[in-house]
Every structure is written in structure tokens, then in C-alpha cells.
Amino acid sequence: MRDSLMIPLAITSIYLGTTCGTLWCLGRYRFHCREAEKNGRLLLLFASGHALAVASLYLSGLSGGFFTMCAVMGFPLIGLVIWRLSRKTNFPGILNILYLGVLLSSVGLLMHYRVGLRGARLMGLLKIHGGVPVAINMMLFTLISLAGISYCVFSGRIAKWLSWVEGKTYAYWGVVALIALSVPLFTGFAVGRTKAWLLGSSFQITEFGLKLLFPAFLAAFLHQHRKELSSPGYPAKEIGRILIVLLGLLSCYFFLPMMLAKELGTPLIIGLCLVATVTYATGRWYIFPVGLLLLAMAMFGGTLVDSHIRERVFGSWWEWENYVRRVYTPGSSRLPGWQISQIRALLESASIYGRGLGQGNWGHISAISTDFAITPVLTELGVVGLCLILGCYLLFVYYGIPSSSERDFRRVLQAGTAVILATQGCFNVIANLGIVPLAGVPAPFISSGGSAAICNIILLGLLTELGRPREIRLAGNGHSI
């Protein structure tokens, strides 16, 4: 038995070594398009470990499909496409943000290929018995989206779009974001008891309102009041008025999706984005812990007035054991407690290095490709895999939050965008560990999805464009000084 595990463990070690090496390089060096040797070595390092891991899973017989293996194995080549596009357009910024998206997507694809689930979303028109593998759906979706957004960044289209966004007032973006969050209340479809979907439960417009429109509104609002908020003194009257406005707006954006659409993830991310962005814009760091406390109080207030929110919070956090033992009756739910009990059992069986690729057993976890997509990573790659994923999300903050003291519209928007990406990933990881309640927040680039995946990749493009040196942006043409 021990000898039979040596090969999977060795391949797992190689995969973890090459992936962690790639992450270390992305944190240590800044990759520019003209540095051919550095880019080539980075992409070769990661692609070699990824290809070895996928091939080993195929040869072990645990994940079927030669075509699926080839597709998943070749996905890191999108990094080469990104590099070539950047060289062709002479892009003056760094490519680290886009490379981080490729790295996380590759890890997610490996795990979806390992789990071997089948669905029928992107390629549902093909009449294949049993459905199309989720790994193929996700690979094509991510490949097209990454190539498209990279082209928009390198061709200057994202820069033009940002200039148009900056020209609008905060009132404009506030109304548009509120409409996007309100549409599902009137025309949406319910999945379970969460009414947040359109087009037959296949499109979630609140993702665009949350990740694209709300940060634009918040950046425009804080930019207009930057003098009052960044004052070294304490103009109590001005700051008090602004905070009252923010609390009123938060009430609309927070309680509308939570209480009416029965959605917990959207208001949670909106609240965290608001707290972190206001903290950055004002430079007053005591706002962050106070904001988190108010956000926690608001979430627990929701559990007192809505049974669905109460089950999502208590059934997956405090009282999950009671939910597992509850006798099923119409109108009640065992799902939150049942899911978390299965995940706890899996994680307790893993070690610091994990059980090894191909050695996990997912039982009856129904959301293993969405809310719990991080579980296979934690189980088979262990604590090292956990630190790898968290490191990727924290690098978004490292590259996304500007170090400049000038906090104009673009700087605040950049910080808010980075916080949204990092918050989703970190929250999903610690929710899978049982530290915080489950809220339906997927892991960016690892969980499968449609509208959520598109929004996350758009955020990659925004961060790449916003991270360009300021003197280059002011030069005018978007490509060179």
C-alpha cells in the first residue's frame, strides 16, 4: 500500500514545487513583455509541473477522457498567448496580474478534471451522453475570456473605457448599480430560495452590479469628497455627513439583496468592499475594524428576521451538527450542516502535504464544483496547497492597492477592485475551513461559473490597466511614453 502511494506523492511534490516556485517568482519579480527570457522560464516552469500532474491523473484511470486531458494540460499555454499579445502591442505595464489569473485557473482546472463531474452549460448544445465534463466547460470559458480581456487591455480599449467611466458622476453609477441589484427581485429565477438569477437560472446580473458598478460608484463618490476625507484634522461636520450618506447607501445595497433576494454573498462582498475602500481613501485605519464589526452585526441581524439566512449561517457554522441530525420535514433544510460535516471529515483526513493527487473521495458534496471547489485542493494538496491559493489572492492586494499617497478616482478604483478579488478568495477558503459561515461566495478562477467567471476576468484586465505607471497613462496613447 505504501509503495503504491509513492508515485502519486512524488508527482504531487513536483507539482507543488513548480507551482509554489511560480508563485514566488510572481511575488519577487515584475514581468514585462520585453523580458523574453524571464517570461519564458516562468511559463515553462509552471506548465511542466501542470502537464505532469494532469498526465498522471489520466494514467491512473481516476479521470477519464483523452481529449479532456489534452485540453486541461494545454491550458497554461494561454500565458504564452498573453505574453505574445503584450509584445506585439508593446504594452508598458507588468503582466503579473494576468499570470496570477492563469495560475489560479490552472489549479482549478486540474481539480475539476480530478473530480470528474459532468454538466451541460457552455457546450450544452452538443449531444454527448452524460453531459460535457465541467473541466472542458470551464477551460473553454476561461480561455476565451482571458484571451478577450487581454486583447482589450493591450489594444487600449480598457483604457478608453476607464476614461469614459471616470467622466460619469457617482450618482449615475449609484443608480445603475442599484438597478442591477434590483432587477432579480422582479424578473429573477430562484435557485433554492435565492432569487438572483436571470435567463432561466443561468445568468446573475448582481455579479456585474457588485464587482463592476458598485466599485465605480464608490470610487467616484470618495473622489469627489477626497479633500474632506483626507484632511489631517477632524472636520466632524463634513465627515459625519459623508458617513451618514455612506450608511444610507449601504442600507440600500446591503439589505436589498440580502432581505429580498435572500442572497448572502453579494451584500457581504459589497460591505467588505465598502469598508476596505473607505479605509484606503481616508487613510484612517481604525475604520476597518469598526466597519467589520458593523458588518458582522448586520449579518447576524439578518438571521433574526429570515429563516433562510439563519440556516445559511448557523447550519454551516455554529449548529451544523444539529442540522445534520435533524429529521427531514417539508420546508426545512439539512443541506448546510450536511455539506460542512462532509468537508470537515475530508479536511481532518488530510495532512500538511495533503493526501496526494488522485487520493481524495468527495462523497455526496453536491456543490463541489462551485462553493466547495477549494475542498479538493485542501484535501489532496494539504496545507501547502492552502498557502498556495491564499498567496495568490494576497498578491492581488500586493499589486492592486497603490502605494501612492494620492488617492484619486483610479487609485481608489484599483484598491476596491483588488479587495473584491482577494476578499472572495480568502473568504471562500476560510469558510471551507469552518472559520466563518458559508455565504455562497465562490473562489475566483477555481470555482466553475458563468457570470461570476466573466466578472473576475474583467477585474483582472482592470487591475492590469490600472497598475500601469502613472506617467505612461498620462502620456496619452496608452502604449508608450
Secondary structure, DSSP 8 states (H G I E B T S, - for coil): -HHHHHHHHHHHHHHHHHHHHHHHHHHH---BTT-HHHHHHHHHHHHHHHHHHHHHHHHHTSS--HHHHHHHHTTTHHHHHHHHHHHHHT--SB-HHHHHHHHHHHHHHHHHHHHT-EE-STTTTS--TT-EEHHHHHHHHHHHHHHHHHHHHHTTHHHHHHHHHHTS-HHHHHHHHHHHHHHHHHH-EEETTEEEEBTTTTB-HHHHIIIIIHHHHHHHHHHHTHHHHT-SS--HHHHHHHHHHHHHHHHHHHHIIIIIS--SHHHHHHHHHHHHHHHHHH--TTHHHHHHHHHHHHHHHHHHH-HHHHHHHHTTTTSHHHHHHS---TT---HHHHHHHHHHHHHHT--TT-S-TT----TT-TTTTTTTTHHHHHHHHHHHHHHHHHHHHHHHHHHHS---S---HHHHHHHHHHHHHHHHHHHHHHHHTTSS---S---TTTS--SHHHHHHHHHHHHHHHHTS-HHHHTTSSSS--
